[in-house]
Amino acid sequence: MPCRSPLDVGEGRQRIRLDRVGGRRGRLGGDRLNSRRVGQVLAWLAVLVALTSIVWILRRWSRLERSPLHIADGGMPATASREWAARALAAAASGDSREAIRCAYRAAVRRIEEQGGWRADDSRTPREYGALLRADDVRAVSFRALAKQFELAWFARRALSSDDIASMTDSLERLGCLRVRERAI
């Protein structure tokens, strides 16, 4: 009997495995299961997965829109505009002009909200708030002046002069956040 090498033994085992797979192939679809058919099935499966993912994402987004998060509504009462104005005056008196104008801006936003002009939203910019006021609204000029000062002091880091503080106080008085002659300095 001729001696068989380990390679011959390996080839024999491979043939046995291929025969077994070929037998199963006949049960799974036989010759109809060619590479083109498999490619089409995989392509349609990918389309199905993509569509399912899109539907899932859209459903999540629609749920988020129906139940918006209101961080400010955490059960804590909103700070009144007069309190913000008092903080602005205190900051101006202590020489912290950036904090003064920030508090004055918050007072103006809160005051117009108290009057029913809008619902305060922390994601809005000063310019967006200014755009919400009609041109004929008596509060528009005072609010926009205060918002401009806030942008310059807060974002451009420009120091406020004593004239700027006086203008801030006048705007707060006109908006109704301060009583007349309740001055900062």
C-alpha positions as CSV (number, residue, x, y, z in Angstrom):
1,M,0.0,0.0,0.0
2,P,1.4,3.3,-1.0
3,C,2.2,5.8,1.8
4,R,-0.1,8.8,1.9
5,S,1.4,12.1,2.8
6,P,-0.3,14.5,5.2
7,L,-1.2,16.8,2.3
8,D,-3.1,13.9,0.6
9,V,-5.0,13.3,3.8
10,G,-5.9,17.1,4.0
11,E,-7.1,17.1,0.4
12,G,-9.3,14.2,1.0
13,R,-10.9,15.8,4.0
14,Q,-11.5,19.0,2.0
15,R,-13.3,17.1,-0.7
16,I,-15.5,15.4,1.8
17,R,-16.4,18.9,3.3
18,L,-17.1,20.3,-0.2
19,D,-19.4,17.4,-1.0
20,R,-21.3,17.9,2.2
21,V,-21.7,21.7,1.5
22,G,-22.7,20.9,-2.1
23,G,-25.4,18.5,-0.7
24,R,-26.7,21.2,1.6
25,R,-26.6,23.7,-1.3
26,G,-29.1,21.6,-3.2
27,R,-31.5,21.8,-0.2
28,L,-31.0,25.6,0.1
29,G,-31.8,26.5,-3.4
30,G,-29.3,24.6,-5.5
31,D,-28.1,26.3,-8.7
32,R,-30.6,29.2,-8.2
33,L,-28.4,30.4,-5.4
34,N,-25.7,32.1,-7.5
35,S,-23.6,35.1,-6.6
36,R,-25.9,37.5,-8.5
37,R,-29.0,36.4,-6.5
38,V,-27.1,36.6,-3.2
39,G,-26.1,40.2,-4.1
40,Q,-29.6,41.2,-4.8
41,V,-30.9,39.7,-1.6
42,L,-28.2,41.5,0.4
43,A,-28.9,44.8,-1.4
44,W,-32.6,44.5,-0.6
45,L,-31.7,43.6,3.0
46,A,-29.5,46.7,3.3
47,V,-32.4,48.9,1.9
48,L,-34.8,47.4,4.4
49,V,-32.4,48.0,7.3
50,A,-31.8,51.7,6.1
51,L,-35.6,52.3,5.9
52,T,-36.2,50.8,9.3
53,S,-33.5,53.0,10.8
54,I,-34.9,56.1,9.2
55,V,-38.4,55.3,10.5
56,W,-37.0,54.7,14.0
57,I,-35.1,58.0,14.0
58,L,-38.1,60.0,12.7
59,R,-40.3,58.5,15.4
60,R,-37.8,59.4,18.1
61,W,-37.6,63.0,16.8
62,S,-41.4,63.3,16.6
63,R,-41.7,62.2,20.3
64,L,-39.1,64.8,21.3
65,E,-41.1,67.6,19.5
66,R,-44.3,66.6,21.3
67,S,-42.7,66.7,24.8
68,P,-40.2,69.5,24.8
69,L,-37.9,69.9,27.7
70,H,-38.4,73.0,29.8
71,I,-35.3,73.3,32.0
72,A,-36.5,76.6,33.5
73,D,-39.8,75.0,34.5
74,G,-38.1,72.9,37.2
75,G,-40.6,73.9,39.8
76,M,-38.6,77.0,40.8
77,P,-40.2,80.3,40.4
78,A,-38.7,82.6,37.8
79,T,-36.7,85.6,39.2
80,A,-38.8,88.7,38.8
81,S,-37.6,91.6,36.6
82,R,-37.3,93.9,39.5
83,E,-35.0,91.4,41.3
84,W,-32.8,91.2,38.1
85,A,-32.7,95.0,37.9
86,A,-31.7,95.2,41.6
87,R,-28.9,92.8,40.9
88,A,-27.8,95.0,37.9
89,L,-27.7,98.1,40.1
90,A,-25.8,96.3,42.8
91,A,-23.2,95.0,40.3
92,A,-22.9,98.5,38.8
93,A,-22.4,100.0,42.2
94,S,-19.6,97.5,42.9
95,G,-17.9,98.2,39.6
96,D,-18.7,95.0,37.8
97,S,-20.1,96.4,34.6
98,R,-20.3,93.1,32.7
99,E,-22.4,91.5,35.5
100,A,-24.5,94.7,35.6
101,I,-25.4,94.6,31.9
102,R,-26.0,90.8,32.0
103,C,-28.5,91.3,34.9
104,A,-30.0,94.3,33.2
105,Y,-30.5,92.3,30.0
106,R,-32.1,89.4,32.0
107,A,-34.4,92.0,33.7
108,A,-35.5,93.3,30.4
109,V,-36.2,89.8,29.0
110,R,-38.1,88.9,32.1
111,R,-40.1,92.1,32.2
112,I,-41.4,91.7,28.6
113,E,-42.2,88.1,29.5
114,E,-44.2,89.3,32.6
115,Q,-46.1,91.7,30.3
116,G,-47.0,88.8,27.9
117,G,-44.6,89.8,25.1
118,W,-43.0,86.4,24.8
119,R,-42.1,83.3,26.6
120,A,-38.5,83.5,27.7
121,D,-36.2,80.9,26.1
122,D,-32.5,80.7,27.1
123,S,-31.6,79.5,23.6
124,R,-32.6,82.8,22.0
125,T,-30.0,85.4,21.3
126,P,-30.5,89.1,22.1
127,R,-31.1,89.8,18.4
128,E,-33.7,87.1,18.2
129,Y,-35.5,88.7,21.1
130,G,-35.2,92.1,19.5
131,A,-36.7,90.7,16.3
132,L,-39.8,89.4,18.2
133,L,-40.7,93.0,19.1
134,R,-42.7,94.9,16.5
135,A,-41.2,98.2,15.2
136,D,-44.1,100.2,16.7
137,D,-43.8,98.6,20.1
138,V,-42.8,101.2,22.7
139,R,-40.4,98.7,24.4
140,A,-38.5,98.0,21.2
141,V,-36.1,100.9,21.2
142,S,-35.2,100.5,24.9
143,F,-34.8,96.7,24.7
144,R,-32.7,96.8,21.5
145,A,-30.4,99.5,23.1
146,L,-30.0,97.3,26.2
147,A,-29.4,94.2,24.1
148,K,-26.7,96.0,22.0
149,Q,-24.9,97.1,25.2
150,F,-25.2,93.5,26.5
151,E,-23.7,92.1,23.3
152,L,-20.8,94.6,23.4
153,A,-20.0,94.1,27.1
154,W,-20.6,90.3,27.3
155,F,-19.4,89.0,23.9
156,A,-17.0,91.7,22.8
157,R,-15.8,92.2,26.4
158,R,-16.0,96.0,26.1
159,A,-16.0,97.8,29.4
160,L,-19.1,100.0,30.1
161,S,-18.6,103.7,30.8
162,S,-20.6,105.7,33.3
163,D,-22.7,106.9,30.3
164,D,-23.4,103.3,29.4
165,I,-24.5,102.6,32.9
166,A,-26.7,105.6,32.9
167,S,-28.2,104.5,29.6
168,M,-28.7,101.0,31.0
169,T,-30.6,102.4,34.0
170,D,-32.7,104.6,31.7
171,S,-33.6,101.6,29.6
172,L,-34.6,99.6,32.7
173,E,-36.8,102.5,33.9
174,R,-38.5,102.8,30.5
175,L,-39.2,99.1,30.4
176,G,-40.6,99.2,33.9
177,C,-37.9,97.1,35.6
178,L,-37.0,100.0,37.9
179,R,-38.9,102.7,39.5
180,V,-38.1,106.2,38.2
181,R,-34.9,107.5,39.8
182,E,-33.8,104.2,41.3
183,R,-30.2,104.8,40.2
184,A,-27.1,102.7,40.1
185,I,-24.4,105.2,41.0
